[in-house]
Amino acid sequence: MARPLRLGIAGLGTVGASLARLIVDRTDIYAKRSGRAVEIAAVSARDRSKDRGVDISGFAWFDDPVELAAKADIDVFVELVGGSEGAAPDAVKAALNRGLPVVTANKALLAHHGVSLAKLAQRKNTTILFEAAVAGGIPIIKTLREALRGNAVSRVYGILNGTCNYMLTRMEKEGIAFEDCLKDAQRLGYAEADPTFDIGGFDAAHKLAILTSLAFGCEIDLESVFIEGISAVSNDDIAAAAELGYRIKLLAVAQRTESGIEQRVHPAMIPIASALAQIDGVTNAVAVDSDLLGSILLAGPGAGGKATASAVLSDILDLAAGTSIPTLGVAPASLQPYKRARMRAHEGGYYIRLTVFDRVGAFASIARRMAESAISLDSIVQRRRTGQGDGETTPVVLITHETTEAAVRKALEAVSRDGHLAGEPRMIRIETLD
């Protein structure tokens, strides 16, 4: 058997500590599976004295992860520091410049610097593996980068943020208001003290940008992802969706179209009978549409120490077994420039919620504006009136037939200018998932 594969692990938080425990506890198992022993040679973290449930006294200690990457006697650098700037990219570059393969769970790093890092890895005849960067323990990176190499992918989509899925699930099933649900998510550790990255859709966008590159063989382009979070989703929207046969999910979609590639993250109404609609709580799920396999769905834990460590381990064991593949599936020079499809050219049905002043001519005006934008309505539902006198309002829900987003936005801007609405109109896309 070859000499042990020596790891340098930067970051001993939840994932790093779980990884270290697994490697120490299951050394013999992993050696049999990969044909080569794996051992930890060096570590780096903020606090050397913290109890992580594993004895780290036998590992070389580095206060600076960049120094570990540049100087430690290791064969593989494992980056679990996180962040797109500072220590993480500096350490990864230091390791690559030595010709060391890198294993990382850092989605932000790849979304912002993936192409340039892939080019550096190629120049140094090494690679970056990142199964843990998207959807936790779900093997979606290997699926796209390896298992589906013989397929032409037309669409990849799914639920990529467990915090948002947890909140939307509880809002639907327990009728909890958004703010109360967010507080519970923070208390349980599903949401950060500043939850903007999750509920604003940015976390899912980072992951989607990576999947897009692997699915379509293009450069990563985070800036081209349309992003809309869940903070405006109300219990009324969720109840209306249920009445109409839908569930609301924060959906991430990358799709090849005639005008280019469309990337979007936003709340969507999806048919309640669909497999994706059954994904509840903090679970993630990713679906891929391809020419040979049709549609496949992978679901499982999208975060957590053990789930993410499992994905990191799979990359490490691939390296131990001698398996290597270009960082983004193909040589960086073979990546196509990202061609952005116009988001507003997206076609589909829409849910529109309006709070309309109950006055003569209001509904006729709304119908006229929809007709001017060639929008055909599938249904109109008028809710119970609220308020009194001139301030009396009526909640109205409109469901459109297939139309363009540009047409819907144009109509709603005109309706708002007419002065018949109390508050901003609310629009949620309807995805048939065919």
Stockholm file with secondary structure:
# STOCKHOLM 1.0

chainA/1-434         MARPLRLGIAGLGTVGASLARLIVDRTDIYAKRSGRAVEIAAVSARDRSKDRGVDISGFAWFDDPVELAAKADIDVFVELVGGSEGAAPDAVKAALNRGLPVVTANKALLAHHGVSLAKLAQRKNTTILFEAAVAGGIPIIKTLREALRGNAVSRVYGILNGTCNYMLTRMEKEGIAFEDCLKDAQRLGYAEADPTFDIGGFDAAHKLAILTSLAFGCEIDLESVFIEGISAVSNDDIAAAAELGYRIKLLAVAQRTESGIEQRVHPAMIPIASALAQIDGVTNAVAVDSDLLGSILLAGPGAGGKATASAVLSDILDLAAGTSIPTLGVAPASLQPYKRARMRAHEGGYYIRLTVFDRVGAFASIARRMAESAISLDSIVQRRRTGQGDGETTPVVLITHETTEAAVRKALEAVSRDGHLAGEPRMIRIETLD
#=GR chainA/1-434 SS CEEEEEEEEECCSHHHHHHHHHHHHTHHHHHHHHSEEEEEEEEECSCTTCCCSSCCTTSEEESCHHHHHHHSSCSEEEECSCCSSTHHHHHHHHHHHTTCCEEECCHHHHHHHHHHHHHHHHHTTCCEECGGGSSTTSCHHHIIIIITTTSCEEEEEEECCHHHHHHHHHHHHHCCCHHHHHHHHHHTTSSCSSTHHHHTSHHHHHHHHHHHHHHHTBCCCGGGCEECCSTTCCHHHHHHHHHTTEEEEEEEEEEEETTEEEEEEEEEEEETTSTGGGCCTTEEEEEEEETTTEEEEEEEECSSHHHHHHHHHHHHHHHHTTCCCCTTSSCGGGCBCCCBCCGGGCEEEEEEEEEEECCTTHHHHHHHHHHHTTCCEEEEEECCCBSCGGGCEEEEEEEECSEEHHHHHHHHHHHHHTTCBSSCCEEEEECCCC
#=GC SS_cons         CEEEEEEEEECCSHHHHHHHHHHHHTHHHHHHHHSEEEEEEEEECSCTTCCCSSCCTTSEEESCHHHHHHHSSCSEEEECSCCSSTHHHHHHHHHHHTTCCEEECCHHHHHHHHHHHHHHHHHTTCCEECGGGSSTTSCHHHIIIIITTTSCEEEEEEECCHHHHHHHHHHHHHCCCHHHHHHHHHHTTSSCSSTHHHHTSHHHHHHHHHHHHHHHTBCCCGGGCEECCSTTCCHHHHHHHHHTTEEEEEEEEEEEETTEEEEEEEEEEEETTSTGGGCCTTEEEEEEEETTTEEEEEEEECSSHHHHHHHHHHHHHHHHTTCCCCTTSSCGGGCBCCCBCCGGGCEEEEEEEEEEECCTTHHHHHHHHHHHTTCCEEEEEECCCBSCGGGCEEEEEEEECSEEHHHHHHHHHHHHHTTCBSSCCEEEEECCCC
//
